[in-house]
Amino acid sequence: MIQFNIQRFGKLARWSLVNDKKYFIKSFLQVFAILTFLFLFFTWVMNRESVRSSINAYETCSITVIILFGTTFVLGSSFMFYSMEGKHDMQNLMMLPASNLEKYLMRYATWMLLLPLYLVALLGSDALQYVVNLMVGHEHVTFVTSTLVDSLNRLFQTGSTQPSAPYVSELPVVAGRLVPFALRPGSHLLPHP
């Protein structure tokens, strides 16, 4: 069983989906609950004073979503070994009739299934916060996903003549002044032989 076999990999993937169904549901509900709580907290606390504060609340929610999804994307591959927590779980996984490459690819593919589930949780929690804020009577209610898309469009805007952050045009001048200072003999910023 050294060579990769697609039929064996398909059987292994079906086995994994059946056995890990609880984990997928639990992960989905955890992300849904966390995002719903964060969205309602930020929109409820920061949405009281003015239009600007409500815009800040939704921008805070969109930044939180970017941070959470970025962290999940970077650290997510470590989630694929969740089923190897106990001795019997490790033995069950290692005794499956498949090669180690197939087992690894199956674990990685099941981790990749979590990303669409997290996206569905984001959309569901966003719709729930929209409905709750409408029922409570907030004046400036919007979707977090629309604010997220607007923020990403501003971030990746091409062809802009204006810098997106203040003093960005000053960076080459400041770097031009600091580099000779750092390379000067006697400065302790860079080690000299």
C-alpha positions in Angstrom: 0.0 0.0 0.0 2.8 2.4 -0.9 1.2 3.7 -4.0 -1.7 6.2 -4.1 -5.1 4.7 -5.1 -8.0 6.9 -5.8 -10.7 4.3 -5.0 -9.1 3.6 -1.6 -8.8 7.4 -1.0 -12.5 7.8 -1.7 -13.4 5.1 0.8 -11.1 6.7 3.3 -12.7 10.1 2.7 -16.2 8.6 3.2 -15.1 6.9 6.4 -13.7 10.2 7.6 -16.8 12.2 6.9 -19.0 9.6 8.7 -16.8 9.5 11.7 -16.0 13.2 11.9 -19.6 14.4 11.5 -19.8 15.4 15.1 -16.6 17.4 14.9 -17.8 19.3 11.8 -21.1 20.2 13.5 -19.4 21.2 16.7 -16.9 23.4 14.9 -19.7 25.0 12.8 -21.7 25.8 15.9 -18.7 27.1 17.8 -17.8 29.6 15.0 -21.5 30.5 14.6 -21.9 31.3 18.3 -18.6 33.2 18.6 -19.3 35.4 15.5 -22.9 36.0 16.5 -21.8 37.1 20.0 -19.1 39.4 18.6 -21.3 40.9 16.0 -24.1 41.6 18.5 -21.7 42.9 21.1 -19.9 45.3 18.8 -23.1 46.6 17.1 -25.0 46.9 20.4 -22.3 48.6 22.4 -20.9 50.9 19.7 -24.1 51.6 17.8 -25.7 54.1 20.2 -24.5 57.5 19.5 -24.2 58.5 15.8 -23.9 57.3 12.3 -20.1 57.4 12.6 -20.1 55.2 15.7 -22.3 52.6 13.9 -19.9 52.6 10.9 -17.0 52.1 13.4 -18.9 49.2 14.9 -19.4 47.4 11.6 -15.8 48.1 10.6 -14.7 46.6 13.9 -16.7 43.5 13.2 -15.2 43.2 9.7 -11.7 43.5 11.1 -12.5 40.8 13.6 -13.7 38.5 10.8 -10.5 39.1 8.9 -8.4 38.3 12.0 -10.3 35.2 12.8 -10.3 33.8 9.3 -6.6 34.7 8.9 -5.8 32.9 12.1 -7.8 29.9 11.0 -6.2 29.8 7.6 -2.7 30.0 9.1 -3.2 27.6 12.0 -5.9 25.5 10.5 -3.7 22.7 9.2 -2.9 21.9 12.8 -6.6 21.1 13.3 -6.3 18.0 11.0 -4.8 15.9 13.8 -7.7 16.4 16.2 -8.8 12.7 15.9 -5.4 11.5 17.2 -6.0 12.7 20.8 -6.2 9.3 22.5 -4.3 6.1 22.1 -7.2 4.2 20.6 -7.9 7.0 18.1 -4.3 6.9 16.9 -4.5 3.1 16.6 -7.8 3.3 14.7 -6.4 5.8 12.2 -3.1 4.0 11.7 -4.8 0.6 11.2 -6.9 1.8 8.4 -6.1 0.0 5.1 -4.6 2.9 3.3 -1.1 4.4 2.8 0.2 7.2 5.0 0.0 9.6 2.1 -3.7 8.9 1.6 -4.3 9.3 5.3 -2.5 12.6 5.4 -4.3 13.9 2.3 -7.6 12.8 3.7 -6.9 14.7 6.9 -5.9 17.8 5.0 -9.0 17.6 2.8 -11.3 17.3 5.8 -9.6 20.4 7.3 -10.3 22.2 4.0 -14.0 21.3 4.4 -14.1 23.5 7.5 -13.5 26.7 5.6 -16.8 26.6 3.7 -18.5 25.7 6.9 -17.0 28.7 8.6 -18.1 30.9 5.7 -21.7 29.6 6.1 -21.4 30.3 9.9 -20.3 33.9 9.0 -23.2 34.5 6.7 -25.7 33.0 9.2 -24.4 35.0 12.2 -24.4 38.1 10.0 -28.0 37.6 9.0 -28.9 36.9 12.7 -27.3 40.1 13.9 -29.1 42.1 11.1 -32.5 40.7 12.2 -31.8 41.3 15.9 -30.7 44.9 15.3 -33.7 45.5 13.2 -36.0 44.1 15.9 -34.3 46.2 18.6 -34.7 49.3 16.5 -31.2 50.5 15.6 -31.3 53.2 12.9 -28.2 52.3 10.9 -28.4 48.6 10.4 -26.3 46.9 7.7 -24.6 43.6 7.0 -21.1 42.9 8.3 -20.3 41.1 5.1 -21.1 44.3 3.0 -18.8 46.3 5.3 -16.2 43.5 5.0 -16.3 43.6 1.2 -16.1 47.4 1.2 -13.1 47.3 3.5 -11.3 44.7 1.3 -12.1 46.8 -1.8 -10.5 49.8 -0.2 -7.5 47.8 0.9 -6.8 46.2 -2.5 -7.8 49.2 -4.5 -5.6 49.6 -7.6 -4.8 52.7 -9.6 -5.3 55.0 -6.6 -3.2 58.1 -6.6 -3.9 58.8 -2.9 -2.1 56.7 -0.3 -4.5 54.6 1.8 -2.8 55.4 5.1 -1.4 58.8 6.2 2.3 59.4 5.7 2.7 56.5 3.4 4.3 58.8 0.8 6.9 59.8 3.4 8.2 56.2 3.9 10.9 56.3 1.2 12.3 59.6 2.6 12.4 58.2 6.2 14.0 54.9 5.0 16.6 56.9 3.0 17.6 58.7 6.2 17.6 55.7 8.5 19.6 53.2 6.3 22.8 55.2 6.3 22.5 55.8 10.0 22.1 52.1 10.6 25.1 51.2 8.5 27.4 53.8 10.0 30.3 52.3 11.9 29.7 52.5 15.6 25.9 52.2 15.4 24.6 49.2 17.3 21.7 48.5 15.0 23.7 46.1 12.8 26.6 44.0 14.0 30.0 44.9 12.5 32.9 42.5 12.2 
